[in-house]
């Protein structure tokens, strides 16, 4: 109410306690990223925006033109907000609980879509802007790796191998873009 130039607000999604091995590995990553978010500019980055918890100002929503083929609508919304000169606000107190993927198949589906979505943003925004906004300092990446290794070494290695596979898969995914993806079913079962 006090910021008349506010365009986009995002909340704080938190994973529910994990039930499966892969979900524990994913939550290990998410929980350790949460621990480090004050160590870098997380609250002013596209990593703070999630489709699960986005709210748009009336003025900004009337100016944004979301492409039908966009994979990362949250990243697109954040970059549009910045590009159009609106302010973004991360509301840490607005917690929304969600379920991480519980199967390897669902993780691959979700991670491939995310990894393909970031380079796709270069079609709509200046490449330097996209790369700068998604940049995470190396010292933070190293701390993330160490925290994950300490808390769940096997899960970290499995998730890292799957990540490299998804990175490779995302390159071919962009060539045959199909925005009608299979839903990540295990992340929809909250209980």
JOTACOR-V514064 format. One record per run of one state. SS is the DSSP state (alpha for helix, beta for strand, coil for the rest). FROM is the first residue (numbers start at 1). TO is the last residue. Records with the same first field share a line. If there is no record, write none. Layout:
BEGIN
SS=FROM-TO + FROM-TO
END
This chain:
BEGIN
coil=1-5 + 16-20 + 40-41 + 45-45 + 49-50 + 57-57 + 62-72 + 84-86 + 99-103 + 124-126 + 134-137 + 176-184 + 189-191
beta=6-15 + 54-56 + 87-98
alpha=21-39 + 42-44 + 46-48 + 51-53 + 58-61 + 73-83 + 104-123 + 127-133 + 138-175 + 185-188
END
